[in-house]
């Protein structure tokens, strides 16, 4: 009987008993090894989140630059508080055109029933040579009757006076001299914002002074900002809505925003690649665990869910830390970076998508794991 017992079950029982002894006798070292693996995986997860947050932060900052370029035209146009605009018929727009109208059309529009005000506007370009050389927009308009808010000093009212917008004439305060390719001007005020044409700052002159430097002093204007709803435009002119004016300004930066979109897409793909590579390496390290799960009949959704949750958690943590990182990065950006609640929601959504895509390779690897691998060490 003992011989039969040894033949039938002795060997397996002996092996199981031996395994039990090894497990019992090595409980201490196994526990230490487990803690070591946990620490190693913790460090790996921290590195993964850090690298991903860095890439996400760059993408958020780039997206913030795009948001700035897209919102600048709307902010500028709305600051004039115009209901409609008058421009030369067939011109590209008030802020980008070289087509002109006689200044007298403004007086004619003012006398039209239903019109509260009609202010002429002259636009052009200039280059600031004081300090660091920079291109600037030039607008001739009476800021006492609309336009960006003067936050320091006063509006320009005479020859040789200028109000500078944000980013223009760094180091030149109110009362100082600003040298440009159009002449020397005394800074009498500073206006809020007023950037357009890919973040270029703006100089505000009187209409007469802008005519002197832009159209050789002739009584010509590029358009009229109208408050009210005139019905019939003067001969050779047409009305344009605020939306038309914004669309015209955005047209000049269409290529720039498309390039930014492409760079942002590449950045998101890099982030997905980083997360995917690390999750894939984790799947390789856990091949034995997946083999055991498959050997005991665990459903595939358990394996898939675990890997996807890991990738999603990493992506969401990286996305959460990317916003404050983008706030740090925008300090060194040459263009303003706009970060809003919409930006935060967008980064969270993108984080979920990136996490899901990043886990696909690891899921495929886990589902191809051979269950026999679970018994390779017995």
C-alpha angles and dihedrals in degrees: 000000000000088000091053092046091052091049096045103040111352098096098047091044090049090051093048090047090050091049089049091051091049091048092048096043093047098043092114097052091042090054091049091049090050091052089048091053090049091051091048092050090047091054090046092051091049092051090046092052092045095052092043092048090052092052091043090049091055090049092050091050091050090049088049090056089052091049089053093051090048096048099042095078093049092048092049096047094046091051090070090060090217122160092203140352134229119217139161111285111262094013121138094238145299100273098041104033132099092197111112142201129204111267089234091076088076091061090047092052092049090060092053115108113255095026116118098182140353118193123186120231131201121194134190146130134269141172123232111220098178108106112332110017112243139165117245140186117242123212128179108205139127102253090194087073100044143309128100116347117263104231098178131028119349143293120282110264105163145037117295094020126121138182112209124214127217113306096016124120099002109205094019111110131194107295094028128114123257117200118208137165086258094055142278120309136186113233108233099167150358124236128210116254109322098160124146140143093065097324099314113156122240135232118207120208134168114274091251093050092047089050089052094054099034109034101021093260096301118146094252132128136189094224150323129255106220130197107200134030115280113188107208123039121218119265112286093016137092138196122250128193126229088254090057091050092050093047090051092053092047091052090069091059098039094110092045094052091046089054091049090051090053093049090048090052091052090050092052090049090051089051090050090049093051094049092042093051094051094045089048091053088049089053090053091051090050096048091116091052092051091047091054092048091051092045093056091049101255111168118255091239089068091058094041092047093051094053094043092049090051092051092045093050091051091048094048093047090048090048092051092052093042093072096061088041090055088051088058093045094052090065088073096039116113089214126053114264117220115208118178141161087271089058091053092050091047093052092050091051091047089048091057092048093046091048092051093048092045092057096055097086092046091049091052090050093049094049091052093054112124111237089216087071088076090069097042093106098048 
